[in-house]
């Protein structure tokens, strides 16, 4: 079984992602290392050292915030690592398989042709992010509210925890992991479409989030 490292910078807004690495993954503690990165430069630097010494072909998961130019570090208690990974150190992900659950991570990683990854587009998981998107486009994610966002977060945790579990136990490559996530997203989309009791606005809002996540998922 390949080594798995999960990098999760602490941030109250991404604490719901804790459930991803609490759902059975720790049963494989000998093969899985959780980097719950705290509010210090030293803890971020320790992640760099771990990556430098990983065996070739290891699997790495990044859980956190990002944009088209970088992945962010921990944020809270007077600490804010605005740039954790950027073009200056992205080579640390070379020769490993990276799953990057972060907004705009596909945009960030795409220019680096030597990387193997599964990455995403927009992943709005809080209303402040939805509000920001609506400032750019008035009707962006129409109907999305706190209830819909909460349901979307639950779907993300379920899909990612099960997919990572299979990634570890079956030995999937990036293409295989990509297709497992795609299939699970399609199932969720089908389940939402089959629901007859939900309000149409809530149903359409959740569908839009799921369809965009499916459409913008990328691998190499």
N, CA, C and O of each residue as an XYZ file, in Angstrom:
880
protein
N       0.837     -1.193      0.000
C       0.000      0.000      0.000
C       0.878      1.252      0.000
O       1.844      1.338      0.759
N       0.542      2.216     -0.849
C       1.331      3.429     -0.939
C       1.153      4.311      0.292
O       0.107      4.297      0.941
N       2.190      5.071      0.597
C       2.125      6.047      1.674
C       1.105      7.128      1.330
O       1.060      7.596      0.192
N       0.294      7.523      2.292
C      -0.657      8.620      2.120
C      -0.365      9.705      3.139
O      -0.276      9.430      4.336
N      -0.217     10.938      2.670
C      -0.047     12.098      3.551
C      -1.222     13.047      3.305
O      -1.493     13.430      2.167
N      -1.909     13.417      4.373
C      -3.010     14.372      4.286
C      -2.566     15.676      4.924
O      -2.211     15.712      6.102
N      -2.589     16.747      4.140
C      -2.181     18.083      4.598
C      -3.436     18.921      4.774
O      -4.142     19.209      3.807
N      -3.710     19.312      6.017
C      -4.917     20.099      6.290
C      -4.563     21.275      7.194
O      -4.566     21.134      8.417
N      -4.258     22.432      6.609
C      -3.985     23.625      7.424
C      -5.215     24.011      8.249
O      -6.338     24.003      7.745
N      -4.996     24.341      9.490
C      -6.118     24.702     10.361
C      -6.762     26.012      9.919
O      -6.091     27.011      9.659
N      -8.073     25.966      9.847
C      -8.864     27.141      9.472
C     -10.303     26.806      9.833
O     -10.835     25.793      9.379
N     -10.926     27.631     10.632
C     -12.285     27.342     11.094
C     -13.234     27.086      9.920
O     -14.154     26.275     10.026
N     -13.006     27.774      8.810
C     -13.910     27.649      7.670
C     -13.761     26.323      6.920
O     -14.620     25.976      6.109
N     -12.686     25.581      7.178
C     -12.519     24.271      6.542
C     -12.517     23.137      7.567
O     -12.129     22.014      7.248
N     -12.944     23.423      8.780
C     -12.913     22.390      9.822
C     -13.859     21.234      9.503
O     -13.660     20.126     10.002
N     -14.886     21.471      8.679
C     -15.795     20.385      8.311
C     -15.062     19.285      7.536
O     -15.529     18.148      7.480
N     -13.928     19.621      6.945
C     -13.145     18.629      6.195
C     -12.422     17.649      7.112
O     -11.907     16.634      6.643
N     -12.376     17.939      8.418
C     -11.792     16.982      9.369
C     -12.427     15.600      9.206
O     -11.764     14.572      9.347
N     -13.717     15.602      8.908
C     -14.451     14.335      8.807
C     -13.906     13.451      7.701
O     -14.059     12.231      7.762
N     -13.272     14.036      6.688
C     -12.721     13.239      5.592
C     -11.669     12.278      6.119
O     -11.672     11.099      5.767
N     -10.770     12.775      6.960
C      -9.715     11.890      7.463
C     -10.073     11.218      8.774
O      -9.235     10.540      9.370
N     -11.308     11.397      9.236
C     -11.769     10.670     10.417
C     -12.622      9.464     10.052
O     -12.956      8.658     10.920
N     -12.979      9.330      8.773
C     -13.909      8.282      8.354
C     -13.178      7.022      7.896
O     -13.196      6.693      6.710
N     -12.544      6.325      8.817
C     -11.932      5.045      8.503
C     -10.510      5.115      8.000
O      -9.793      4.114      8.030
N     -10.081      6.297      7.530
C      -8.742      6.396      6.955
C      -7.675      6.131      8.009
O      -6.633      5.546      7.714
N      -7.938      6.563      9.238
C      -6.945      6.388     10.288
C      -6.788      4.931     10.722
O      -5.894      4.607     11.504
N      -7.664      4.047     10.211
C      -7.469      2.619     10.470
C      -6.169      2.132      9.839
O      -5.624      1.093     10.214
N      -5.689      2.912      8.869
C      -4.453      2.563      8.174
C      -3.325      3.483      8.625
O      -2.578      4.023      7.809
N      -3.217      3.649      9.936
C      -2.298      4.632     10.505
C      -0.841      4.418     10.071
O      -0.084      5.378      9.930
N      -0.458      3.162      9.862
C       0.926      2.896      9.467
C       1.247      3.446      8.090
O       2.404      3.728      7.782
N       0.233      3.598      7.271
C       0.431      4.049      5.899
C      -0.112      5.448      5.658
O      -0.062      5.947      4.534
N      -0.628      6.083      6.695
C      -1.256      7.392      6.549
C      -0.706      8.361      7.589
O      -0.681      8.058      8.782
N      -0.270      9.517      7.129
C       0.228     10.555      8.033
C      -0.637     11.799      7.887
O      -0.766     12.351      6.794
N      -1.224     12.233      8.987
C      -2.066     13.427      8.991
C      -1.233     14.627      9.402
O      -0.674     14.657     10.499
N      -1.149     15.614      8.525
C      -0.462     16.865      8.838
C      -1.525     17.918      9.146
O      -1.962     18.661      8.267
N      -1.930     17.963     10.417
C      -2.913     18.956     10.883
C      -2.122     20.225     11.186
O      -1.699     20.448     12.320
N      -1.927     21.054     10.157
C      -0.933     22.122     10.200
C      -1.454     23.303     11.027
O      -2.475     23.908     10.699
N      -0.736     23.611     12.096
C      -1.167     24.639     13.030
C      -0.682     26.034     12.700
O      -0.202     26.304     11.599
N      -0.818     26.913     13.674
C      -0.607     28.347     13.472
C       0.838     28.758     13.749
O       1.108     29.571     14.633
N       1.747     28.189     12.986
C       3.153     28.580     13.127
C       3.892     28.308     11.835
O       3.519     27.426     11.062
N       4.933     29.070     11.612
C       5.781     28.865     10.440
C       6.475     27.510     10.518
O       6.687     26.858      9.495
N       6.828     27.090     11.725
C       7.534     25.822     11.912
C       6.693     24.633     11.441
O       7.217     23.704     10.827
N       5.392     24.664     11.728
C       4.540     23.543     11.316
C       4.386     23.498      9.800
O       4.260     22.416      9.226
N       4.394     24.652      9.146
C       4.321     24.680      7.685
C       5.633     24.179      7.076
O       5.630     23.441      6.091
N       6.730     24.583      7.667
C       8.038     24.132      7.180
C       8.191     22.627      7.330
O       8.828     21.981      6.498
N       7.610     22.063      8.387
C       7.676     20.612      8.604
C       6.997     19.853      7.461
O       7.421     18.753      7.107
N       5.955     20.435      6.890
C       5.284     19.803      5.755
C       6.232     19.715      4.566
O       6.272     18.696      3.877
N       6.995     20.780      4.322
C       7.951     20.770      3.210
C       8.961     19.636      3.375
O       9.311     18.959      2.408
N       9.421     19.438      4.602
C      10.402     18.382      4.859
C       9.806     16.997      4.623
O      10.471     16.114      4.081
N       8.552     16.812      5.032
C       7.876     15.534      4.789
C       7.792     15.259      3.295
O       8.085     14.150      2.848
N       7.393     16.263      2.522
C       7.244     16.079      1.074
C       8.585     15.773      0.401
O       8.653     14.951     -0.513
N       9.638     16.433      0.854
C      10.965     16.192      0.260
C      11.428     14.753      0.448
O      12.202     14.235     -0.357
N      10.957     14.115      1.500
C      11.447     12.775      1.834
C      10.452     11.661      1.525
O      10.674     10.512      1.907
N       9.357     11.989      0.837
C       8.382     10.963      0.490
C       8.917     10.043     -0.609
O       9.601     10.509     -1.520
N       8.620      8.763     -0.536
C       8.987      7.855     -1.637
C       8.254      8.258     -2.919
O       7.119      8.731     -2.865
N       8.889      8.074     -4.045
C       8.264      8.376     -5.326
C       6.990      7.555     -5.492
O       6.959      6.366     -5.173
N       5.939      8.203     -5.995
C       4.670      7.514     -6.194
C       3.741      7.553     -5.003
O       2.660      6.965     -5.050
N       4.134      8.237     -3.921
C       3.267      8.369     -2.748
C       2.032      9.203     -3.099
O       2.021      9.943     -4.083
N       1.003      9.064     -2.276
C      -0.237      9.819     -2.458
C      -0.325     10.936     -1.426
O      -0.052     10.725     -0.244
N      -0.709     12.131     -1.883
C      -0.834     13.291     -1.000
C      -2.188     13.949     -1.222
O      -2.624     14.131     -2.359
N      -2.845     14.302     -0.128
C      -4.106     15.035     -0.177
C      -3.897     16.395      0.456
O      -3.368     16.499      1.562
N      -4.318     17.444     -0.253
C      -4.338     18.785      0.343
C      -5.790     19.183      0.537
O      -6.588     19.116     -0.398
N      -6.137     19.601      1.758
C      -7.484     20.053      2.099
C      -7.399     21.493      2.596
O      -6.798     21.743      3.641
N      -7.982     22.434      1.878
C      -7.920     23.806      2.351
C      -8.315     24.807      1.294
O      -8.933     24.467      0.285
N      -7.947     26.046      1.545
C      -8.286     27.136      0.625
C      -7.208     27.314     -0.435
O      -6.052     26.937     -0.243
N      -7.607     27.886     -1.537
C      -6.658     28.174     -2.595
C      -7.222     29.129     -3.609
O      -8.371     29.560     -3.509
N      -6.411     29.457     -4.583
C      -6.845     30.287     -5.705
C      -6.043     29.875     -6.932
O      -5.338     28.866     -6.901
N      -6.141     30.634     -7.994
C      -5.488     30.256     -9.246
C      -3.967     30.330     -9.186
O      -3.287     29.866    -10.101
N      -3.427     30.913     -8.110
C      -1.983     31.148     -8.035
C      -1.304     30.458     -6.865
O      -0.075     30.406     -6.810
N      -2.088     29.922     -5.918
C      -1.456     29.354     -4.726
C      -2.438     28.509     -3.920
O      -3.646     28.524     -4.156
N      -1.878     27.774     -2.962
C      -2.658     27.103     -1.926
C      -2.330     27.785     -0.603
O      -1.175     28.105     -0.325
N      -3.351     28.001      0.199
C      -3.166     28.743      1.435
C      -2.849     27.822      2.606
O      -3.148     26.628      2.585
N      -2.232     28.414      3.628
C      -1.914     27.685      4.831
C      -2.932     27.947      5.926
O      -4.075     28.317      5.657
N      -2.503     27.752      7.159
C      -3.392     27.910      8.306
C      -3.782     29.377      8.500
O      -3.047     30.297      8.141
N      -4.971     29.553      9.084
C      -5.466     30.905      9.358
C      -6.274     30.890     10.644
O      -7.261     30.162     10.756
N      -5.849     31.706     11.630
C      -6.566     31.801     12.899
C      -5.631     32.179     14.028
O      -4.415     32.027     13.921
N      -6.209     32.673     15.114
C      -5.470     33.054     16.319
C      -4.301     33.983     15.970
O      -3.174     33.773     16.419
N      -4.582     34.996     15.175
C      -3.568     35.984     14.838
C      -2.542     35.523     13.821
O      -1.541     36.203     13.597
N      -2.778     34.381     13.205
C      -1.833     33.835     12.223
C      -2.541     33.671     10.893
O      -3.700     33.258     10.858
N      -1.861     33.990      9.789
C      -2.448     33.820      8.465
C      -1.353     33.551      7.437
O      -0.625     34.460      7.036
N      -1.245     32.296      7.018
C      -0.295     31.922      5.978
C      -1.027     32.033      4.632
O      -1.610     31.066      4.141
N      -0.979     33.222      4.061
C      -1.732     33.499      2.835
C      -1.237     32.651      1.666
O      -2.034     32.230      0.828
N       0.063     32.397      1.602
C       0.635     31.574      0.530
C       1.459     30.452      1.154
O       2.493     30.696      1.776
N       0.989     29.231      0.982
C       1.665     28.037      1.498
C       2.438     27.368      0.355
O       3.642     27.131      0.449
N       1.707     27.073     -0.727
C       2.324     26.527     -1.936
C       2.068     27.477     -3.101
O       0.950     27.953     -3.300
N       3.115     27.741     -3.859
C       3.020     28.623     -5.027
C       3.964     28.081     -6.103
O       4.510     26.988     -5.956
N       4.152     28.827     -7.163
C       5.058     28.360     -8.219
C       6.500     28.239     -7.720
O       7.316     27.557     -8.340
N       6.817     28.900     -6.600
C       8.177     28.828     -6.059
C       8.493     27.465     -5.422
O       9.654     27.059     -5.376
N       7.454     26.753     -4.928
C       7.737     25.478     -4.257
C       6.820     24.336     -4.697
O       6.828     23.269     -4.083
N       6.031     24.548     -5.751
C       5.100     23.508     -6.199
C       5.829     22.252     -6.655
O       5.225     21.182     -6.728
N       7.123     22.363     -6.963
C       7.898     21.195     -7.370
C       7.995     20.152     -6.261
O       8.396     19.017     -6.518
N       7.634     20.519     -5.035
C       7.596     19.538     -3.941
C       6.567     18.440     -4.211
O       6.642     17.367     -3.614
N       5.611     18.696     -5.100
C       4.599     17.701     -5.452
C       5.012     16.838     -6.646
O       4.230     16.012     -7.115
N       6.238     17.029     -7.135
C       6.696     16.241     -8.277
C       6.899     14.780     -7.866
O       7.349     14.490     -6.757
N       6.562     13.874     -8.775
C       6.737     12.424     -8.589
C       5.844     11.835     -7.504
O       6.112     10.743     -7.004
N       4.782     12.556     -7.137
C       3.769     12.005     -6.242
C       2.403     12.182     -6.901
O       2.274     12.895     -7.896
N       1.398     11.536     -6.345
C       0.023     11.652     -6.829
C      -0.722     12.578     -5.874
O      -0.854     12.277     -4.688
N      -1.202     13.691     -6.386
C      -1.789     14.737     -5.545
C      -3.292     14.844     -5.771
O      -3.754     14.960     -6.906
N      -4.047     14.805     -4.676
C      -5.465     15.140     -4.681
C      -5.599     16.471     -3.968
O      -5.315     16.575     -2.775
N      -6.031     17.491     -4.699
C      -6.037     18.848     -4.155
C      -7.466     19.367     -4.055
O      -8.018     19.879     -5.030
N      -8.063     19.232     -2.870
C      -9.433     19.688     -2.636
C      -9.395     21.143     -2.201
O      -9.368     21.457     -1.011
N      -9.394     22.016     -3.189
C      -9.228     23.442     -2.936
C      -9.817     24.216     -4.107
O      -9.737     23.775     -5.254
N     -10.403     25.359     -3.819
C     -10.917     26.218     -4.888
C      -9.800     26.563     -5.875
O      -8.685     26.909     -5.484
N     -10.129     26.460     -7.155
C      -9.236     26.871     -8.243
C      -7.916     26.100     -8.272
O      -6.945     26.555     -8.877
N      -7.876     24.934     -7.621
C      -6.620     24.181     -7.604
C      -6.247     23.678     -8.996
O      -5.063     23.530     -9.295
N      -7.231     23.412     -9.851
C      -6.920     22.999    -11.224
C      -6.210     24.124    -11.977
O      -5.250     23.879    -12.708
N      -6.683     25.347    -11.796
C      -6.026     26.498    -12.428
C      -4.590     26.643    -11.936
O      -3.681     26.929    -12.715
N      -4.399     26.442    -10.640
C      -3.070     26.597    -10.051
C      -2.098     25.535    -10.565
O      -0.957     25.853    -10.902
N      -2.534     24.290    -10.625
C      -1.621     23.183    -10.935
C      -1.426     22.956    -12.437
O      -0.404     22.408    -12.850
N      -2.383     23.366    -13.241
C      -2.361     23.051    -14.676
C      -1.082     23.472    -15.399
O      -0.613     22.720    -16.253
N      -0.495     24.626    -15.105
C       0.713     25.035    -15.853
C       1.927     24.144    -15.627
O       2.870     24.177    -16.418
N       1.922     23.354    -14.570
C       3.107     22.560    -14.223
C       2.945     21.153    -14.791
O       2.377     20.271    -14.147
N       3.444     20.963    -15.984
C       3.164     19.764    -16.775
C       3.745     18.497    -16.164
O       3.347     17.397    -16.547
N       4.668     18.622    -15.233
C       5.302     17.448    -14.639
C       4.514     16.896    -13.449
O       4.927     15.896    -12.861
N       3.400     17.515    -13.083
C       2.643     17.092    -11.912
C       1.544     16.098    -12.286
O       0.954     16.175    -13.363
N       1.284     15.160    -11.366
C       0.155     14.239    -11.478
C      -0.851     14.614    -10.391
O      -0.520     14.599     -9.205
N      -2.077     14.950    -10.794
C      -3.022     15.480     -9.804
C      -4.474     15.223    -10.194
O      -4.800     14.944    -11.348
N      -5.333     15.330     -9.173
C      -6.777     15.506     -9.340
C      -7.108     16.804     -8.620
O      -6.766     16.974     -7.450
N      -7.777     17.722     -9.320
C      -7.995     19.056     -8.765
C      -9.361     19.594     -9.189
O     -10.075     18.969     -9.973
N      -9.708     20.764     -8.655
C     -11.070     21.276     -8.759
C     -11.100     22.727     -9.235
O     -10.077     23.409     -9.286
N     -12.312     23.174     -9.582
C     -12.556     24.567     -9.910
C     -13.063     25.299     -8.676
O     -12.477     25.184     -7.600
N     -14.143     26.048     -8.826
C     -14.748     26.711     -7.663
C     -15.413     25.674     -6.766
O     -16.105     24.779     -7.249
N     -15.201     25.799     -5.463
C     -15.854     24.942     -4.475
C     -16.396     25.819     -3.351
O     -15.849     25.804     -2.248
N     -17.449     26.575     -3.602
C     -17.971     27.469     -2.559
C     -18.662     26.684     -1.450
O     -19.699     26.060     -1.675
N     -18.088     26.718     -0.261
C     -18.637     25.954      0.864
C     -19.078     26.845      2.021
O     -19.396     26.356      3.105
N     -19.093     28.162      1.782
C     -19.596     29.112      2.774
C     -20.295     30.244      2.044
O     -19.968     30.559      0.900
N     -21.258     30.851      2.715
C     -22.039     31.900      2.071
C     -21.199     33.114      1.708
O     -21.531     33.836      0.769
N     -20.107     33.350      2.444
C     -19.249     34.484      2.103
C     -18.634     34.282      0.720
O     -18.417     35.248     -0.012
N     -18.353     33.031      0.363
C     -17.818     32.739     -0.970
C     -18.897     32.911     -2.036
O     -18.629     33.421     -3.123
N     -20.105     32.486     -1.719
C     -21.225     32.688     -2.642
C     -21.461     34.183     -2.870
O     -21.701     34.623     -3.995
N     -21.389     34.949     -1.786
C     -21.578     36.402     -1.899
C     -20.516     37.026     -2.788
O     -20.807     37.921     -3.582
N     -19.277     36.547     -2.652
C     -18.202     37.055     -3.496
C     -18.443     36.755     -4.965
O     -18.181     37.598     -5.823
N     -18.942     35.559     -5.260
C     -19.245     35.188     -6.640
C     -20.403     36.014     -7.179
O     -20.443     36.340     -8.366
N     -21.354     36.354     -6.297
C     -22.498     37.156     -6.729
C     -22.111     38.611     -6.988
O     -22.787     39.314     -7.739
N     -21.035     39.053     -6.371
C     -20.534     40.394     -6.685
C     -19.976     40.454     -8.103
O     -20.005     41.502     -8.750
N     -19.467     39.313     -8.579
C     -18.945     39.241     -9.943
C     -20.065     38.996    -10.957
O     -20.027     39.499    -12.080
N     -21.054     38.218    -10.538
C     -22.183     37.895    -11.411
C     -23.448     37.854    -10.555
O     -23.559     37.026     -9.651
N     -24.390     38.735    -10.833
C     -25.529     38.977     -9.955
C     -26.302     37.705     -9.608
O     -26.662     37.507     -8.448
N     -26.560     36.848    -10.583
C     -27.377     35.655    -10.356
C     -26.560     34.396    -10.083
O     -27.080     33.288    -10.216
N     -25.298     34.544     -9.706
C     -24.459     33.372     -9.452
C     -25.057     32.511     -8.330
O     -25.378     33.011     -7.252
N     -25.197     31.230     -8.603
C     -25.717     30.261     -7.630
C     -27.011     30.754     -6.978
O     -27.149     30.797     -5.755
N     -27.932     31.115     -7.834
C     -29.243     31.583     -7.374
C     -29.927     30.496     -6.541
O     -29.977     29.334     -6.943
N     -30.440     30.880     -5.402
C     -31.142     29.939     -4.533
C     -30.269     29.266     -3.495
O     -30.783     28.620     -2.582
N     -28.946     29.406     -3.619
C     -28.053     28.804     -2.626
C     -28.146     29.583     -1.321
O     -27.971     30.802     -1.310
N     -28.419     28.889     -0.227
C     -28.462     29.501      1.100
C     -27.695     28.603      2.065
O     -27.050     27.642      1.646
N     -27.764     28.916      3.346
C     -26.997     28.150      4.340
C     -27.376     26.672      4.346
O     -26.509     25.811      4.500
N     -28.659     26.371      4.179
C     -29.106     24.977      4.175
C     -28.498     24.220      2.996
O     -28.008     23.102      3.157
N     -28.530     24.824      1.824
C     -27.978     24.182      0.620
C     -26.465     24.002      0.762
O     -25.921     22.955      0.412
N     -25.795     25.032      1.276
C     -24.341     24.940      1.483
C     -23.994     23.807      2.441
O     -23.025     23.080      2.220
N     -24.783     23.655      3.506
C     -24.541     22.576      4.467
C     -24.692     21.212      3.801
O     -23.892     20.311      4.049
N     -25.708     21.055      2.963
C     -25.906     19.796      2.244
C     -24.742     19.541      1.282
O     -24.286     18.406      1.145
N     -24.269     20.582      0.625
C     -23.150     20.458     -0.306
C     -21.882     20.024      0.428
O     -21.138     19.177     -0.065
N     -21.636     20.603      1.602
C     -20.468     20.195      2.395
C     -20.558     18.724      2.771
O     -19.559     18.006      2.710
N     -21.747     18.268      3.159
C     -21.917     16.854      3.521
C     -21.611     15.939      2.336
O     -20.992     14.887      2.502
N     -22.043     16.339      1.152
C     -21.786     15.549     -0.053
C     -20.282     15.484     -0.330
O     -19.754     14.420     -0.652
N     -19.599     16.617     -0.204
C     -18.153     16.658     -0.434
C     -17.437     15.689      0.511
O     -16.587     14.912      0.077
N     -17.776     15.734      1.785
C     -17.126     14.858      2.772
C     -17.377     13.393      2.437
O     -16.452     12.582      2.484
N     -18.606     13.049      2.101
C     -18.938     11.665      1.783
C     -18.181     11.177      0.549
O     -17.578     10.104      0.573
N     -18.213     11.951     -0.513
C     -17.552     11.550     -1.762
C     -16.045     11.444     -1.567
O     -15.431     10.467     -1.995
N     -15.456     12.428     -0.933
C     -13.998     12.440     -0.822
C     -13.490     11.376      0.143
O     -12.476     10.737     -0.136
N     -14.164     11.172      1.265
C     -13.695     10.163      2.226
C     -13.762      8.772      1.612
O     -12.831      7.984      1.781
N     -14.831      8.456      0.909
C     -14.952      7.138      0.282
C     -13.957      6.967     -0.869
O     -13.404      5.885     -1.064
N     -13.738      8.035     -1.621
C     -12.805      7.951     -2.747
C     -11.366      7.811     -2.265
O     -10.588      7.054     -2.846
N     -11.006      8.535     -1.206
C      -9.654      8.413     -0.658
C      -9.439      7.019     -0.069
O      -8.363      6.438     -0.209
N     -10.456      6.496      0.579
C     -10.363      5.137      1.127
C     -10.053      4.134      0.016
O      -9.186      3.275      0.174
N     -10.759      4.244     -1.099
C     -10.502      3.341     -2.232
C      -9.139      3.607     -2.856
O      -8.457      2.679     -3.292
N      -8.747      4.861     -2.896
C      -7.424      5.226     -3.418
C      -6.336      4.470     -2.658
O      -5.369      3.987     -3.246
N      -6.513      4.378     -1.344
C      -5.534      3.685     -0.506
C      -5.601      2.174     -0.665
O      -4.573      1.513     -0.814
N      -6.822      1.627     -0.633
C      -6.973      0.173     -0.526
C      -6.895     -0.540     -1.865
O      -6.478     -1.696     -1.925
N      -7.295      0.141     -2.954
C      -7.299     -0.498     -4.268
C      -6.042     -0.154     -5.056
O      -5.639     -0.909     -5.941
N      -5.422      0.972     -4.743
C      -4.223      1.376     -5.465
C      -4.530      2.083     -6.767
O      -3.866      1.838     -7.774
N      -5.529      2.959     -6.766
C      -5.899      3.696     -7.976
C      -4.816      4.696     -8.358
O      -4.121      5.227     -7.493
N      -4.674      4.950     -9.655
C      -3.834      6.065    -10.104
C      -4.705      7.315    -10.182
O      -5.880      7.274     -9.820
N      -4.137      8.424    -10.651
C      -4.895      9.679    -10.697
C      -6.131      9.561    -11.570
O      -7.192     10.082    -11.227
N      -5.995      8.875    -12.704
C      -7.149      8.681    -13.589
C      -8.253      7.893    -12.885
O      -9.429      8.243    -12.974
N      -7.859      6.817    -12.180
C      -8.839      6.009    -11.481
C      -9.537      6.780    -10.377
O     -10.754      6.681    -10.220
N      -8.770      7.551     -9.608
C      -9.353      8.372     -8.548
C     -10.310      9.403     -9.135
O     -11.402      9.616     -8.609
N      -9.897     10.036    -10.219
C     -10.737     11.010    -10.917
C     -12.085     10.387    -11.307
O     -13.136     10.989    -11.088
N     -12.051      9.191    -11.879
C     -13.296      8.555    -12.324
C     -14.160      8.118    -11.153
O     -15.387      8.156    -11.254
N     -13.551      7.700    -10.035
C     -14.349      7.339     -8.857
C     -15.100      8.569     -8.328
O     -16.276      8.482     -7.975
N     -14.413      9.703     -8.279
C     -15.063     10.927     -7.815
C     -16.167     11.336     -8.783
O     -17.257     11.724     -8.362
N     -15.884     11.248    -10.078
C     -16.877     11.580    -11.103
C     -18.134     10.725    -10.959
O     -19.253     11.237    -11.000
N     -17.938      9.422    -10.791
C     -19.075      8.509    -10.666
C     -19.914      8.849     -9.442
O     -21.143      8.862     -9.503
N     -19.240      9.124     -8.331
C     -19.977      9.454     -7.100
C     -20.738     10.771     -7.256
O     -21.854     10.909     -6.756
N     -20.142     11.723     -7.939
C     -20.846     12.981     -8.192
C     -22.081     12.752     -9.060
O     -23.138     13.331     -8.807
N     -21.948     11.917    -10.071
C     -23.095     11.614    -10.932
C     -24.211     10.931    -10.143
O     -25.391     11.198    -10.373
N     -23.840     10.052     -9.216
C     -24.852      9.408     -8.376
C     -25.583     10.431     -7.523
O     -26.806     10.388     -7.396
N     -24.816     11.362     -6.934
C     -25.435     12.395     -6.110
C     -26.360     13.272     -6.950
O     -27.453     13.626     -6.509
N     -25.928     13.618     -8.142
C     -26.767     14.419     -9.035
C     -28.058     13.668     -9.354
O     -29.140     14.255     -9.350
N     -27.944     12.382     -9.629
C     -29.126     11.570     -9.903
C     -30.058     11.484     -8.709
O     -31.279     11.525     -8.864
N     -29.483     11.364     -7.510
C     -30.308     11.301     -6.300
C     -31.070     12.600     -6.081
O     -32.247     12.582     -5.721
N     -30.395     13.731     -6.300
C     -31.066     15.024     -6.133
C     -32.195     15.170     -7.154
O     -33.276     15.659     -6.826
N     -31.938     14.746     -8.385
C     -32.965     14.831     -9.432
C     -34.189     13.983     -9.094
O     -35.307     14.309     -9.492
N     -33.971     12.898     -8.359
C     -35.084     11.989     -8.050
C     -35.903     12.437     -6.847
O     -36.987     11.905     -6.607
N     -35.408     13.395     -6.097
C     -36.119     13.863     -4.902
C     -37.351     14.665     -5.318
O     -37.262     15.583     -6.134
N     -38.486     14.309     -4.754
C     -39.732     15.013     -5.083
C     -40.243     15.878     -3.937
O     -41.167     16.673     -4.108
N     -39.627     15.712     -2.758
C     -40.134     16.440     -1.583
C     -39.441     17.782     -1.374
O     -39.985     18.644     -0.683
N     -38.257     17.985     -1.952
C     -37.524     19.234     -1.730
C     -38.143     20.376     -2.532
O     -38.732     20.162     -3.591
N     -37.999     21.586     -2.009
C     -38.437     22.760     -2.753
C     -37.632     22.860     -4.047
O     -36.440     22.553     -4.066
N     -38.272     23.283     -5.105
C     -37.603     23.327     -6.409
C     -36.389     24.242     -6.392
O     -35.388     23.946     -7.045
N     -36.457     25.362     -5.649
C     -35.322     26.287     -5.607
C     -34.122     25.659     -4.900
O     -32.984     25.829     -5.338
N     -34.373     24.936     -3.811
C     -33.284     24.260     -3.092
C     -32.678     23.155     -3.953
O     -31.458     22.997     -4.000
N     -33.522     22.402     -4.625
C     -33.076     21.312     -5.495
C     -32.207     21.841     -6.628
O     -31.142     21.293     -6.910
N     -32.660     22.893     -7.267
C     -31.905     23.484     -8.377
C     -30.591     24.078     -7.898
O     -29.580     24.001     -8.595
N     -30.603     24.675     -6.698
C     -29.388     25.291     -6.161
C     -28.324     24.239     -5.867
O     -27.159     24.426     -6.217
N     -28.712     23.127     -5.225
C     -27.766     22.055     -4.930
C     -27.280     21.411     -6.225
O     -26.100     21.081     -6.348
N     -28.169     21.232     -7.176
C     -27.786     20.664     -8.465
C     -26.711     21.503     -9.147
O     -25.750     20.967     -9.698
N     -26.879     22.814     -9.106
C     -25.904     23.686     -9.758
C     -24.518     23.519     -9.134
O     -23.519     23.468     -9.851
N     -24.452     23.435     -7.813
C     -23.172     23.244     -7.137
C     -22.541     21.905     -7.526
O     -21.343     21.837     -7.803
N     -23.346     20.845     -7.545
C     -22.835     19.515     -7.862
C     -22.410     19.405     -9.331
O     -21.372     18.821     -9.643
N     -23.212     19.963    -10.214
C     -22.887     19.906    -11.647
C     -21.602     20.675    -11.930
O     -20.768     20.219    -12.713
N     -21.437     21.828    -11.306
C     -20.208     22.602    -11.512
C     -18.997     21.859    -10.962
O     -17.935     21.855    -11.585
N     -19.148     21.230     -9.800
C     -18.040     20.465     -9.230
C     -17.651     19.335    -10.180
O     -16.465     19.092    -10.403
N     -18.638     18.650    -10.737
C     -18.403     17.559    -11.676
C     -17.732     18.068    -12.947
O     -16.769     17.473    -13.432
N     -18.245     19.166    -13.478
C     -17.741     19.722    -14.743
C     -16.321     20.223    -14.629
O     -15.542     20.093    -15.573
N     -15.963     20.802    -13.473
C     -14.669     21.446    -13.323
C     -13.590     20.533    -12.745
O     -12.431     20.933    -12.635
N     -13.968     19.304    -12.375
C     -12.998     18.327    -11.879
C     -11.986     18.004    -12.990
O     -12.367     17.844    -14.150
N     -10.722     17.911    -12.637
C      -9.669     17.748    -13.644
C      -8.584     16.796    -13.108
O      -8.330     16.742    -11.905
N      -7.963     16.062    -14.010
C      -6.834     15.228    -13.599
C      -5.762     15.268    -14.658
O      -6.008     15.609    -15.815
N      -4.550     14.907    -14.226
C      -3.447     14.684    -15.159
C      -2.470     13.682    -14.530
O      -1.457     13.341    -15.140
